[in-house]
Amino acid sequence: MCQKAFNNNIHFFTVAKASSQYPQNDCKGEWAVCDSNTVKAFSAAAYYFGKRLNAELNIPIGLINTSWGATAAEVWTPREVVEGDAVLKEAAAKIQPNPYCAIKPGSVYNTMLFPLLNYNIAGAIWYQGESNTGTAATYKQLFTTMISSWRTAWNKNLPFYYVQIAPFTYGNNYKGALLREAQTQSMSLANTGMVVITDITGDTTDIHPKNKRDVGLRLAGWALAETYHLPNIIYKNALYKSMAVKDGKAVISFDNAGGGLTCADKVITQLYIAGDDKMFYPAQATIDHDKLVVWSAQVAHPVAVRYAFGNTAIGNLFGPGSLPVNNFRTDDWPVVAN
């Protein structure tokens, strides 16, 4: 990443880690030109994001890295917003003490975001969620509330593009899967977009996947297409849309799959199907252009299909632009997360 990194049209600012129960007017940090030294200490995903924007838009790019590993989204949300909502307040109380980072609602927002409000930023990118897997059921509400609170603070409809957490061994079958589901549902909030990275995860025992380049490039695709309106950018992952049953088989339809689905392997993996008894069995499937036809000899009357719905599940189904199809389940049955 550091070879020939010098670019006077990309500048970095890293906000020093700090927390407070009160909003602060200033933060520690300084602007630096992108070069082989400064890039080493900066967010790799943000660097590749900015590098692609600079190359394709031919405009100077300023990147502000305000982040703190292992923090929950509550600390990046104004305290009054969290504590003013009974559901969010109850979820925040479940955050486990961590000697390495702040855990109180609003405490990092006050020091690492509030001082930036006078900057007329173009938008935000976000890669977080692992620390909220214990409260996945309320993450959609928390996350969309946090984004809305930032937009209120900046008094603009900030574009907000984020990364779905990677498959990881969380110690049970569904903790991470439910958080990814909540992140998918969060795209119901306007002017947001999500990047899926299951295909570039690698080691599922490493909570920090090493491939940050493609993460940044995919985030940049959202910004180039949606914020800067460049044409011919393929950037959206295929998302589950609906399910129909025909001749004992489930037919799955997708959004963002107009170019068709593909699978390089002989067998589509991580597919399960269930009937009324809610018992899931490994399923077979074939691709019908932009649809997926799923069945099992053990399920005569399909009711639900799940694809890559598990903590470490990595599917092998792809949509346009060789982007991975998002993990999904067609049911809303209760799932025990721990």
C-alpha positions in Angstrom: 0.0 0.0 0.0 2.9 2.4 0.8 4.7 2.1 -2.5 4.5 5.4 -4.4 1.8 6.6 -2.0 2.6 10.3 -2.3 -0.4 12.3 -3.5 -0.6 16.0 -2.7 -4.3 15.9 -3.7 -5.1 13.5 -0.8 -4.8 14.8 2.8 -5.4 13.0 6.1 -6.6 14.1 9.5 -6.8 11.6 12.3 -8.8 12.5 15.4 -7.1 11.5 18.6 -9.0 9.1 20.8 -10.8 10.8 23.7 -14.1 10.6 25.5 -16.1 13.0 27.7 -19.6 13.2 29.1 -19.8 16.8 27.7 -19.5 18.0 24.1 -16.1 19.5 23.3 -15.3 22.3 20.9 -11.9 21.1 19.8 -10.0 17.8 19.2 -6.4 16.9 18.8 -5.0 16.1 15.3 -3.5 17.8 12.3 -3.7 17.6 8.5 -1.0 15.7 6.7 -0.3 15.0 3.0 -0.7 11.5 1.9 2.7 9.8 1.5 4.5 6.6 2.3 4.8 7.5 6.0 1.5 9.1 6.8 -0.5 6.4 5.0 0.9 3.8 7.4 -0.9 5.3 10.3 -4.2 6.0 8.5 -7.2 3.8 7.9 -6.4 1.6 5.0 -10.1 1.3 3.9 -10.4 5.1 4.0 -7.2 5.5 2.0 -8.4 3.3 -0.8 -11.8 5.0 -0.7 -10.2 8.4 -1.1 -7.6 7.2 -3.7 -10.4 5.9 -6.0 -12.4 9.1 -5.6 -9.4 11.3 -6.4 -8.5 9.2 -9.4 -12.0 9.1 -10.9 -13.2 12.6 -10.0 -9.9 14.4 -10.4 -10.6 16.6 -7.3 -8.7 17.0 -4.1 -9.8 14.7 -1.3 -9.7 15.3 2.4 -10.2 12.3 4.7 -11.0 12.6 8.4 -10.4 9.4 10.3 -12.4 9.5 13.6 -12.6 6.0 14.8 -11.9 3.9 17.9 -11.7 0.1 17.6 -14.1 -2.1 19.7 -16.5 0.8 20.4 -20.2 0.3 20.2 -22.5 2.5 18.1 -24.0 4.0 21.3 -20.9 5.9 22.1 -21.1 7.6 18.7 -24.7 8.7 19.2 -25.6 11.7 21.3 -26.3 10.6 24.9 -29.7 12.4 25.0 -30.8 10.5 21.9 -29.9 7.1 23.4 -31.2 7.8 26.9 -34.3 9.4 25.6 -35.5 6.2 24.0 -36.4 3.3 26.4 -35.4 0.6 23.9 -32.0 2.1 23.1 -31.3 2.9 26.8 -31.9 -0.7 27.8 -29.7 -2.0 25.0 -26.9 0.4 26.0 -27.0 -0.9 29.5 -25.9 -4.3 28.2 -22.6 -3.0 26.8 -19.8 -4.9 28.5 -17.0 -2.9 30.2 -13.9 -2.7 28.0 -10.6 -1.5 29.4 -9.6 -0.4 25.8 -12.4 1.9 24.9 -15.2 4.1 26.1 -18.6 2.5 26.6 -20.9 5.3 27.8 -23.5 6.6 25.3 -22.4 9.8 23.6 -19.0 9.9 25.2 -17.1 9.5 22.0 -19.6 11.6 19.9 -18.8 14.5 22.3 -15.1 14.4 21.7 -14.5 12.8 18.3 -17.5 14.0 16.3 -19.0 17.1 17.9 -15.8 19.2 17.3 -16.1 18.4 13.5 -19.6 19.8 13.1 -18.3 23.1 11.6 -16.7 21.1 8.7 -19.0 20.9 5.7 -18.2 17.3 5.1 -19.5 15.5 1.9 -20.5 12.3 3.6 -19.5 9.5 5.9 -18.2 5.9 5.6 -18.6 3.4 8.5 -17.2 0.0 9.4 -18.5 -1.1 12.8 -20.9 -3.6 14.3 -18.9 -6.4 16.0 -19.3 -4.8 19.4 -23.1 -4.7 19.0 -23.7 -8.3 18.1 -25.0 -8.9 21.7 -27.9 -6.5 21.0 -28.5 -7.2 17.3 -32.2 -7.1 17.8 -32.1 -3.3 18.4 -29.1 -2.5 16.1 -31.3 -1.3 13.2 -33.0 1.2 15.4 -29.8 2.3 17.0 -27.9 2.6 13.8 -30.5 4.5 11.8 -31.1 6.7 14.8 -27.3 7.4 15.0 -27.2 8.3 11.3 -30.2 10.6 11.6 -28.7 12.3 14.7 -25.5 13.1 12.6 -27.6 14.5 9.8 -29.5 16.7 12.3 -26.2 17.9 13.8 -24.8 18.8 10.4 -28.1 20.0 9.2 -27.8 18.1 5.9 -28.8 14.8 4.5 -25.3 13.2 4.7 -24.7 10.3 2.4 -23.8 7.4 4.7 -22.1 4.3 3.2 -21.1 1.4 5.5 -19.5 -2.1 5.5 -21.4 -5.2 6.6 -19.5 -7.0 9.3 -17.5 -10.0 8.1 -18.2 -13.6 8.9 -16.5 -14.4 12.2 -16.6 -17.1 14.9 -18.7 -15.5 17.6 -19.3 -18.7 19.7 -22.9 -19.4 18.5 -24.7 -19.9 15.2 -26.5 -16.6 14.7 -25.1 -13.7 16.7 -23.2 -12.2 13.7 -25.8 -13.2 11.2 -28.5 -11.3 13.0 -26.3 -8.2 13.1 -25.7 -8.4 9.4 -29.4 -8.8 8.9 -30.0 -5.6 10.9 -27.4 -3.8 8.8 -29.2 -4.9 5.7 -32.5 -3.7 7.0 -30.8 -0.3 7.8 -30.7 0.5 4.1 -34.4 1.4 4.5 -33.1 4.7 5.7 -32.7 7.0 2.6 -29.3 7.9 1.2 -27.4 5.0 2.7 -25.6 2.1 1.1 -24.0 -1.2 2.3 -21.0 -3.1 1.1 -20.9 -6.9 1.5 -17.4 -8.4 2.0 -18.0 -12.1 2.5 -16.0 -13.0 -0.5 -12.9 -11.1 0.7 -13.1 -12.1 4.3 -10.5 -14.8 4.4 -9.9 -16.2 7.9 -13.1 -16.3 9.8 -11.2 -16.6 13.1 -9.7 -13.1 12.5 -12.2 -10.3 13.4 -10.1 -7.9 11.3 -10.1 -9.1 7.7 -6.9 -8.0 6.0 -8.2 -7.0 2.6 -9.0 -3.4 3.2 -8.3 -2.4 -0.4 -11.4 -3.9 -1.9 -13.5 -2.6 1.1 -12.4 0.9 0.3 -12.9 0.5 -3.4 -16.4 -0.8 -2.9 -17.3 2.0 -0.6 -16.0 4.4 -3.2 -18.3 2.8 -5.8 -21.4 3.9 -3.7 -20.1 7.4 -3.4 -19.1 7.7 -7.1 -22.5 6.5 -8.3 -24.9 7.9 -5.7 -23.2 11.1 -4.5 -21.2 12.2 -7.5 -23.5 10.6 -10.1 -20.9 8.9 -12.3 -22.5 6.6 -14.8 -21.7 2.9 -15.4 -20.6 2.1 -11.9 -21.5 -1.4 -10.7 -21.7 -1.1 -6.9 -24.8 -2.7 -5.5 -24.9 -6.2 -4.1 -27.8 -8.4 -5.1 -30.3 -8.4 -2.2 -33.1 -10.8 -1.4 -36.5 -9.4 -2.6 -39.2 -12.1 -2.5 -39.9 -15.8 -2.5 -42.6 -17.8 -4.5 -43.3 -21.5 -4.5 -43.7 -23.4 -7.8 -43.9 -27.2 -8.2 -42.5 -27.8 -4.8 -39.5 -25.5 -5.3 -38.8 -22.1 -3.9 -38.1 -19.4 -6.4 -36.0 -16.5 -5.0 -36.1 -13.1 -6.6 -33.5 -10.4 -6.0 -33.0 -6.7 -6.3 -29.9 -5.5 -8.1 -29.5 -8.7 -10.0 -30.5 -7.5 -13.5 -27.3 -8.8 -15.0 -27.9 -12.3 -13.7 -26.5 -14.5 -11.0 -23.4 -16.6 -11.2 -21.6 -19.4 -9.3 -18.2 -20.6 -10.4 -18.5 -23.8 -8.5 -20.6 -26.9 -9.4 -22.7 -26.6 -6.3 -24.2 -23.5 -4.7 -23.3 -23.7 -1.0 -24.8 -22.4 2.3 -28.4 -22.9 1.2 -31.0 -24.4 3.5 -34.8 -24.9 3.1 -37.6 -25.6 5.5 -41.3 -26.4 5.5 -44.0 -25.7 8.1 -42.1 -27.7 10.7 -39.3 -25.1 10.7 -36.7 -27.8 10.3 -34.0 -26.7 7.9 -32.3 -29.1 5.5 -29.4 -28.6 3.1 -30.8 -27.5 -0.3 -30.0 -27.8 -3.9 -30.4 -24.9 -6.3 -30.1 -23.8 -9.9 -29.7 -20.3 -11.3 -32.4 -19.0 -13.6 -30.8 -15.8 -14.9 -31.6 -13.4 -12.0 -33.5 -15.9 -9.9 -32.5 -18.8 -7.7 -34.6 -22.0 -7.7 -34.1 -23.9 -4.5 -35.4 -27.4 -3.3 -34.8 -30.5 -1.2 -36.2 -34.0 -1.4 -36.8 -33.7 2.3 -39.1 -30.6 2.0 -42.2 -31.2 -0.1 -43.8 -27.8 0.6 -41.1 -25.1 1.0 -41.9 -22.3 3.4 -38.5 -20.7 4.1 -35.0 -20.5 2.6 -31.8 -19.3 4.1 -28.5 -18.5 2.4 -25.2 -17.9 4.2 -27.2 -17.2 7.3 -24.7 -18.0 10.0 -21.8 -16.5 11.9 -19.0 -17.9 9.7 -21.1 -18.7 6.6 -19.5 -17.7 3.3 -21.6 -18.3 0.2 -20.4 -18.7 -3.4 -23.2 -16.9 -5.2 -22.5 -13.7 -7.1 -24.4 -10.9 -8.9 -23.4 -8.2 -11.4 -19.9 -7.0 -11.2 -18.8 -10.2 -9.4 -20.1 -8.8 -6.2 -21.3 -11.4 -3.6 -25.0 -11.9 -3.2 -26.0 -10.7 0.3 -26.8 -13.3 2.9 -30.5 -13.6 3.7 -33.3 -15.6 5.2 -36.9 -15.5 3.9 -38.4 -16.2 7.3 -38.9 -14.1 10.4 -38.9 -16.9 12.8 -37.4 -16.3 16.3 -33.7 -17.0 16.3 -31.7 -17.6 19.5 -28.6 -15.5 19.3 -26.7 -16.8 22.4 
